[in-house]
């Protein structure tokens, strides 16, 4: 069992509807030391890749991506879920459905921050059905960049997203893969990883 799985067992809460609450350390209150361990692990798993940008989606991925970026010495770009008045110029856009929020967002990245010379590591907190990752991959492809890999904190292995992304040929590294959860007992089962 790795450091993230141990933390999930200690502080994660299973809710009805296959929801895993990790807001005390991952996506509301953030444990930056844990994020640093995650960044170190991603640096090992993606060693040798010519990564020059980290890409994530607002909001929960930003904290993790920022600390991961320190380990790679590169900037973070995050896809915004809404257009604001301070965004100008041309944009890449993709439609993304949120499993957690049951909403569809149009995410945007300014063309000045992503281009054909970029070798991108995509980072996010959760992977369920893969819609967010598909949207981020579309944005990198539209920019002419290269997706060098994808790092996920927690993957719901019982949902199709991870299998789908791996079948597309991407190196997907999830630090914890949940195979099953039981809201009545609070039990969480993880996939064995090598």
C-alpha positions as CSV (number, residue, x, y, z in Angstrom):
1,X,0.0,0.0,0.0
2,X,1.4,3.4,-1.0
3,X,1.3,6.7,0.9
4,X,-1.8,8.0,-0.9
5,X,-3.8,4.8,-0.4
6,X,-2.9,4.9,3.3
7,X,-4.1,8.6,3.5
8,X,-7.3,7.7,1.7
9,X,-8.0,4.9,4.1
10,X,-7.3,7.1,7.1
11,X,-9.1,10.3,6.0
12,X,-11.3,9.5,3.0
13,X,-15.1,9.2,3.4
14,X,-17.2,7.0,1.2
15,X,-20.6,8.5,0.3
16,X,-23.6,7.1,-1.5
17,X,-23.4,7.1,-5.3
18,X,-19.7,6.0,-5.5
19,X,-18.5,9.3,-4.2
20,X,-15.1,9.4,-2.3
21,X,-14.7,12.5,-0.2
22,X,-11.1,13.5,0.2
23,X,-11.7,17.2,0.9
24,X,-9.7,17.2,4.1
25,X,-6.4,16.7,2.3
26,X,-6.8,16.8,-1.5
27,X,-9.5,19.0,-3.0
28,X,-10.7,21.5,-0.5
29,X,-8.1,21.6,2.3
30,X,-4.8,20.7,0.7
31,X,-2.0,18.8,2.3
32,X,1.0,20.3,0.5
33,X,3.5,17.8,1.9
34,X,1.4,15.1,0.5
35,X,1.3,16.9,-2.9
36,X,5.1,17.1,-2.7
37,X,5.3,13.3,-2.3
38,X,2.9,13.0,-5.3
39,X,5.2,15.3,-7.3
40,X,8.2,13.3,-6.4
41,X,6.4,10.1,-7.5
42,X,5.3,11.6,-10.8
43,X,8.9,12.8,-11.5
44,X,10.0,9.2,-11.1
45,X,7.2,7.7,-13.2
46,X,7.7,10.2,-16.1
47,X,11.5,10.5,-15.9
48,X,13.2,11.0,-19.2
49,X,10.1,12.5,-20.9
50,X,10.7,16.0,-22.4
51,X,7.9,17.6,-20.4
52,X,7.9,21.4,-20.6
53,X,4.3,22.2,-19.5
54,X,1.8,20.8,-16.9
55,X,-1.8,21.1,-17.9
56,X,-4.8,20.7,-15.5
57,X,-8.4,21.8,-15.2
58,X,-9.8,24.2,-12.6
59,X,-10.2,24.0,-9.8
60,X,-9.2,20.9,-7.8
61,X,-6.3,20.0,-10.1
62,X,-4.5,23.3,-9.7
63,X,-3.0,22.7,-6.3
64,X,-1.6,19.3,-7.2
65,X,-0.4,20.4,-10.6
66,X,1.4,23.4,-9.1
67,X,3.5,21.3,-6.7
68,X,4.1,18.7,-9.5
69,X,5.4,21.5,-11.7
70,X,8.0,22.4,-9.1
71,X,9.5,18.8,-9.5
72,X,9.7,19.3,-13.3
73,X,10.7,23.0,-13.2
74,X,8.0,23.9,-15.7
75,X,4.9,26.2,-15.7
76,X,1.3,25.1,-15.1
77,X,-1.5,25.9,-17.5
78,X,-5.0,25.3,-16.3
79,X,-8.1,25.1,-18.4
80,X,-10.7,27.6,-17.2
81,X,-14.3,26.5,-16.9
82,X,-15.7,30.0,-17.8
83,X,-14.6,32.9,-19.9
84,X,-13.8,36.0,-18.0
85,X,-13.1,39.6,-19.1
86,X,-9.3,39.2,-18.5
87,X,-9.1,36.4,-21.1
88,X,-8.2,37.8,-24.5
89,X,-7.1,36.5,-27.8
90,X,-7.8,33.1,-29.4
91,X,-8.7,30.1,-27.3
92,X,-8.7,26.4,-27.5
93,X,-12.0,25.0,-26.2
94,X,-13.4,21.6,-25.3
95,X,-16.6,20.3,-23.8
96,X,-16.2,18.5,-20.5
97,X,-18.8,16.6,-18.4
98,X,-18.2,16.5,-14.7
99,X,-19.0,13.2,-12.9
100,X,-19.0,14.9,-9.5
101,X,-21.0,18.0,-10.3
102,X,-23.2,16.4,-13.1
103,X,-22.6,19.5,-15.3
104,X,-21.2,20.2,-18.7
105,X,-18.6,22.9,-19.0
106,X,-16.8,24.4,-21.9
107,X,-13.2,24.6,-20.8
108,X,-10.8,27.1,-22.4
109,X,-7.0,27.6,-22.7
110,X,-5.5,30.7,-24.3
111,X,-3.5,29.8,-27.5
112,X,-0.6,31.9,-26.2
113,X,0.0,29.3,-23.4
114,X,0.0,26.1,-25.4
115,X,1.5,25.4,-28.8
116,X,3.2,22.8,-31.1
117,X,6.5,22.9,-29.2
118,X,4.8,21.8,-25.9
119,X,5.3,18.4,-24.4
120,X,2.6,18.2,-21.8
121,X,2.0,16.2,-18.6
122,X,-1.7,16.3,-17.7
123,X,-2.4,16.2,-14.0
124,X,-5.8,15.9,-12.2
125,X,-7.1,14.8,-8.9
126,X,-9.7,12.3,-10.0
127,X,-10.4,10.0,-12.9
128,X,-13.9,8.5,-13.2
129,X,-15.4,8.5,-16.7
130,X,-12.5,10.2,-18.4
131,X,-14.4,13.2,-19.8
132,X,-12.1,15.8,-18.3
133,X,-9.0,14.0,-19.6
134,X,-10.5,13.7,-23.1
135,X,-11.2,17.4,-23.1
136,X,-7.6,18.2,-22.0
137,X,-6.2,15.8,-24.6
138,X,-8.3,17.5,-27.3
139,X,-6.9,20.9,-26.3
140,X,-3.3,19.7,-26.5
141,X,-4.0,18.1,-29.9
142,X,-5.7,21.3,-31.2
143,X,-2.5,23.2,-30.1
144,X,-0.4,20.7,-32.0
145,X,1.4,19.7,-28.8
146,X,2.3,16.3,-27.5
147,X,0.7,14.6,-24.5
148,X,3.7,12.9,-22.8
149,X,1.7,11.4,-20.0
150,X,-1.2,11.7,-17.6
151,X,-0.9,11.7,-13.8
152,X,-4.0,11.1,-11.7
153,X,-4.2,11.2,-7.9
154,X,-7.2,8.9,-7.5
155,X,-8.7,6.7,-10.3
156,X,-12.0,5.0,-9.9
157,X,-11.0,1.7,-11.4
158,X,-14.5,0.4,-11.5
159,X,-15.5,3.1,-14.0
160,X,-14.4,3.1,-17.6
161,X,-12.3,6.2,-17.8
162,X,-8.9,4.7,-17.0
163,X,-9.3,1.8,-19.4
164,X,-10.5,4.1,-22.2
165,X,-7.5,6.5,-21.8
166,X,-5.0,3.6,-21.6
167,X,-6.6,2.0,-24.7
168,X,-5.9,5.3,-26.5
169,X,-2.2,4.6,-25.9
170,X,-1.4,7.2,-23.2
171,X,0.9,6.5,-20.3
172,X,-1.6,7.0,-17.5
173,X,-0.2,6.8,-13.9
174,X,-2.7,6.8,-11.1
175,X,-1.3,6.9,-7.6
176,X,-4.3,5.2,-6.1
177,X,-6.8,3.0,-8.1
178,X,-10.0,2.4,-6.1
179,X,-11.6,-0.9,-7.2
180,X,-14.6,-0.7,-5.0
181,X,-16.2,1.2,-2.2
182,X,-19.0,0.5,0.2
183,X,-20.9,3.5,1.7
184,X,-22.6,1.4,4.4
185,X,-19.3,0.1,5.8
186,X,-16.9,2.8,4.6
187,X,-14.7,0.1,3.1
188,X,-12.4,1.0,0.2
189,X,-10.6,-1.6,-1.9
190,X,-7.5,-0.7,-4.1
191,X,-6.1,-2.3,-7.2
192,X,-2.7,-3.9,-6.7
193,X,-0.1,-1.9,-8.6
194,X,3.4,-2.9,-9.5
